[in-house]
Structures are given as C-alpha cells and as structure tokens.
Amino acid sequence: MMDALADIADALRDLRASYIGSDDTRTPKVTQMTDVKTQIDETVKANDVVLYMKGSKTMPQCGFSSRVAGVLNFMGVEFTDVDVLADPDVRQGIKDYSDWPTVPQLYVKGEFVGGCDIITEMTLSGELDTLFEDNGVTYDKDAADKIREANG
C-alpha cells in the first residue's frame, strides 16, 4: 500500500511540475511553448522585416542587437522589433524556432537570414542590398554604400 501511495505522490509531483503559474491559472508548458511558436510564426510572416533582439530598435540592450538595429535604421529599413528580454518564453522560443542559438535574429519575408555576424558580412558584401531588392524591401542604397565606404 505504501508503494502505491509513493507512486501516486510521484505522479502528482510530475504532473504539477509540468504546469506553470499559480494553482488558479495552470497552463501546460507544452501548450505555452506551442503558443509562443505560433506567435513567432505569425509575427515573422505578417511583417516584411522582423528583428528579434535584446531591447528595442530605439534602445538596444546589447552590442550585437545594437549593431544590427543600427544597420537597419541607418539604411532606412522599416522593421518590426521584438524585445526578447521582455518574455523569457519568446527568448527561448525564437532560438527553437530558427534552430539558431543566439539573438539578434533577422527575418525577411518570413525567412531567417541570420544573426549579427552574418548581417554584418551581408551588409559589407552588398548581399543584404540584394536580399532587400529581391524581396521588395525598401531601403536607402546610398546609406548602404556609405556603410561599405566607411568599413572598406
């Protein structure tokens, strides 16, 4: 009898551990992560350019996010910024969504482009210009050229 009670207690602990929130608002972790994935998917597909970053486009909270947001801002690209620091589930969810371990992450027309190093390389090589042109994303070509001139 004691073994059966111990098994029931273990099962209840496992069940409780699979829930997040107070006793009144229990949400299964699986459902919560599925909702985050859906939220991310809808965001990247509903906006031409999306940057998942630490902070915002006007106040980045890390150097890598600042660099990518700075490039996009300087080039006059209209983009949606998502602050991963505001929600730990989004912070992890975007890494799972892209199978890329770091932030920032840039998406153009629903496709993952890359993080800071890749965006920097693409900017300097002109590949980012081509990506924007091929996808109908408006940007300032002169500003892009100035970035390359300053870093060439």
C-alpha positions as a Markdown table, in Angstrom:
| # | Residue | x | y | z |
|---|---|---|---|---|
| 1 | Met | 0.0 | 0.0 | 0.0 |
| 2 | Met | 2.8 | 2.4 | 0.9 |
| 3 | Asp | 4.5 | 1.8 | -2.5 |
| 4 | Ala | 1.2 | 2.6 | -4.3 |
| 5 | Leu | 0.9 | 5.9 | -2.3 |
| 6 | Ala | 4.5 | 6.8 | -3.1 |
| 7 | Asp | 3.9 | 6.1 | -6.8 |
| 8 | Ile | 0.8 | 8.3 | -6.7 |
| 9 | Ala | 2.7 | 11.1 | -4.9 |
| 10 | Asp | 5.5 | 10.9 | -7.6 |
| 11 | Ala | 2.9 | 11.1 | -10.4 |
| 12 | Leu | 1.3 | 14.1 | -8.8 |
| 13 | Arg | 4.7 | 15.8 | -8.4 |
| 14 | Asp | 5.5 | 15.2 | -12.0 |
| 15 | Leu | 2.1 | 16.5 | -13.1 |
| 16 | Arg | 2.4 | 19.6 | -11.0 |
| 17 | Ala | 5.9 | 20.2 | -12.4 |
| 18 | Ser | 4.5 | 20.1 | -15.9 |
| 19 | Tyr | 2.4 | 23.2 | -15.2 |
| 20 | Ile | 3.4 | 26.8 | -14.9 |
| 21 | Gly | 1.6 | 29.5 | -13.0 |
| 22 | Ser | -0.5 | 29.7 | -9.8 |
| 23 | Asp | -2.9 | 27.0 | -8.8 |
| 24 | Asp | -5.7 | 29.0 | -10.4 |
| 25 | Thr | -4.1 | 29.6 | -13.8 |
| 26 | Arg | -2.3 | 26.5 | -14.7 |
| 27 | Thr | -1.0 | 26.3 | -18.2 |
| 28 | Pro | 0.8 | 23.3 | -19.5 |
| 29 | Lys | 4.4 | 24.0 | -20.6 |
| 30 | Val | 3.8 | 22.3 | -24.0 |
| 31 | Thr | 0.8 | 24.5 | -24.8 |
| 32 | Gln | 2.6 | 27.6 | -23.7 |
| 33 | Met | 5.6 | 26.9 | -26.0 |
| 34 | Thr | 3.3 | 26.0 | -28.8 |
| 35 | Asp | 1.6 | 29.3 | -28.3 |
| 36 | Val | 5.0 | 31.1 | -28.4 |
| 37 | Lys | 5.9 | 29.2 | -31.6 |
| 38 | Thr | 2.6 | 30.3 | -33.2 |
| 39 | Gln | 3.1 | 33.9 | -32.0 |
| 40 | Ile | 6.6 | 33.9 | -33.5 |
| 41 | Asp | 5.5 | 32.3 | -36.8 |
| 42 | Glu | 2.6 | 34.8 | -37.2 |
| 43 | Thr | 5.0 | 37.8 | -36.4 |
| 44 | Val | 7.6 | 36.7 | -39.0 |
| 45 | Lys | 5.1 | 36.0 | -41.6 |
| 46 | Ala | 2.9 | 39.2 | -41.1 |
| 47 | Asn | 5.9 | 41.6 | -41.3 |
| 48 | Asp | 8.3 | 42.1 | -44.2 |
| 49 | Val | 11.3 | 42.6 | -41.8 |
| 50 | Val | 11.5 | 41.4 | -38.2 |
| 51 | Leu | 14.4 | 41.7 | -35.8 |
| 52 | Tyr | 14.3 | 39.6 | -32.6 |
| 53 | Met | 16.7 | 41.5 | -30.4 |
| 54 | Lys | 17.6 | 42.4 | -26.8 |
| 55 | Gly | 15.9 | 45.7 | -26.3 |
| 56 | Ser | 14.2 | 47.8 | -28.9 |
| 57 | Lys | 15.3 | 49.5 | -32.2 |
| 58 | Thr | 15.5 | 52.8 | -30.4 |
| 59 | Met | 17.1 | 51.4 | -27.2 |
| 60 | Pro | 19.1 | 48.2 | -27.9 |
| 61 | Gln | 20.3 | 46.4 | -24.8 |
| 62 | Cys | 23.3 | 44.6 | -26.2 |
| 63 | Gly | 26.1 | 45.4 | -28.7 |
| 64 | Phe | 25.1 | 42.8 | -31.2 |
| 65 | Ser | 21.5 | 43.9 | -31.3 |
| 66 | Ser | 22.6 | 47.5 | -31.4 |
| 67 | Arg | 24.8 | 46.7 | -34.5 |
| 68 | Val | 22.0 | 45.0 | -36.5 |
| 69 | Ala | 19.3 | 47.6 | -35.5 |
| 70 | Gly | 21.8 | 50.4 | -36.3 |
| 71 | Val | 22.4 | 49.0 | -39.8 |
| 72 | Leu | 18.7 | 48.7 | -40.5 |
| 73 | Asn | 17.9 | 52.1 | -39.0 |
| 74 | Phe | 20.8 | 53.8 | -41.0 |
| 75 | Met | 19.6 | 52.1 | -44.2 |
| 76 | Gly | 16.1 | 53.3 | -43.6 |
| 77 | Val | 14.6 | 49.9 | -43.4 |
| 78 | Glu | 11.2 | 49.7 | -41.8 |
| 79 | Phe | 11.2 | 46.7 | -39.4 |
| 80 | Thr | 9.3 | 45.2 | -36.5 |
| 81 | Asp | 11.4 | 44.8 | -33.4 |
| 82 | Val | 10.7 | 42.2 | -30.8 |
| 83 | Asp | 12.4 | 42.5 | -27.4 |
| 84 | Val | 13.3 | 39.0 | -26.2 |
| 85 | Leu | 14.2 | 40.4 | -22.8 |
| 86 | Ala | 10.5 | 41.2 | -22.2 |
| 87 | Asp | 9.5 | 37.5 | -22.3 |
| 88 | Pro | 11.7 | 34.5 | -21.4 |
| 89 | Asp | 9.5 | 32.2 | -23.4 |
| 90 | Val | 10.0 | 34.3 | -26.6 |
| 91 | Arg | 13.7 | 34.5 | -25.8 |
| 92 | Gln | 13.9 | 30.7 | -25.8 |
| 93 | Gly | 11.2 | 30.2 | -28.4 |
| 94 | Ile | 12.9 | 32.2 | -31.1 |
| 95 | Lys | 16.1 | 30.1 | -30.7 |
| 96 | Asp | 14.0 | 26.9 | -31.0 |
| 97 | Tyr | 12.0 | 28.4 | -34.0 |
| 98 | Ser | 15.1 | 29.1 | -36.0 |
| 99 | Asp | 17.4 | 26.4 | -34.5 |
| 100 | Trp | 19.9 | 29.3 | -34.1 |
| 101 | Pro | 21.4 | 29.7 | -30.6 |
| 102 | Thr | 21.8 | 33.4 | -30.4 |
| 103 | Val | 20.0 | 36.7 | -30.6 |
| 104 | Pro | 19.6 | 39.0 | -32.6 |
| 105 | Gln | 17.9 | 37.2 | -35.4 |
| 106 | Leu | 16.8 | 38.9 | -38.6 |
| 107 | Tyr | 13.8 | 37.6 | -40.7 |
| 108 | Val | 13.0 | 39.0 | -44.1 |
| 109 | Lys | 9.7 | 37.9 | -45.7 |
| 110 | Gly | 9.3 | 35.1 | -43.2 |
| 111 | Glu | 12.7 | 33.6 | -43.8 |
| 112 | Phe | 15.5 | 33.5 | -41.2 |
| 113 | Val | 18.5 | 35.5 | -42.5 |
| 114 | Gly | 21.0 | 35.3 | -39.6 |
| 115 | Gly | 22.5 | 37.0 | -36.6 |
| 116 | Cys | 24.9 | 39.9 | -36.1 |
| 117 | Asp | 27.9 | 38.4 | -37.8 |
| 118 | Ile | 26.0 | 37.2 | -40.9 |
| 119 | Ile | 24.1 | 40.6 | -41.2 |
| 120 | Thr | 27.4 | 42.5 | -40.9 |
| 121 | Glu | 29.0 | 40.3 | -43.6 |
| 122 | Met | 26.0 | 40.7 | -45.9 |
| 123 | Thr | 25.9 | 44.4 | -45.4 |
| 124 | Leu | 29.6 | 44.8 | -46.3 |
| 125 | Ser | 29.4 | 42.5 | -49.3 |
| 126 | Gly | 26.2 | 44.0 | -50.7 |
| 127 | Glu | 24.3 | 40.7 | -50.2 |
| 128 | Leu | 21.9 | 42.5 | -47.9 |
| 129 | Asp | 21.1 | 45.0 | -50.6 |
| 130 | Thr | 20.4 | 42.2 | -53.0 |
| 131 | Leu | 18.2 | 40.4 | -50.4 |
| 132 | Phe | 16.1 | 43.5 | -49.9 |
| 133 | Glu | 15.8 | 44.2 | -53.6 |
| 134 | Asp | 14.8 | 40.6 | -54.4 |
| 135 | Asn | 12.1 | 40.8 | -51.7 |
| 136 | Gly | 10.8 | 44.2 | -52.4 |
| 137 | Val | 12.0 | 45.7 | -49.1 |
| 138 | Thr | 12.6 | 49.5 | -49.4 |
| 139 | Tyr | 16.0 | 50.7 | -48.2 |
| 140 | Asp | 18.4 | 53.6 | -48.8 |
| 141 | Lys | 21.0 | 52.4 | -51.3 |
| 142 | Asp | 23.2 | 55.5 | -50.6 |
| 143 | Ala | 23.2 | 54.7 | -46.9 |
| 144 | Ala | 24.2 | 51.1 | -47.6 |
| 145 | Asp | 27.1 | 52.4 | -49.8 |
| 146 | Lys | 28.2 | 54.7 | -47.0 |
| 147 | Ile | 28.4 | 51.8 | -44.6 |
| 148 | Arg | 30.6 | 49.9 | -47.1 |
| 149 | Glu | 32.8 | 53.0 | -47.8 |
| 150 | Ala | 33.3 | 53.6 | -44.0 |
| 151 | Asn | 34.3 | 50.0 | -43.5 |
| 152 | Gly | 36.2 | 49.2 | -46.7 |
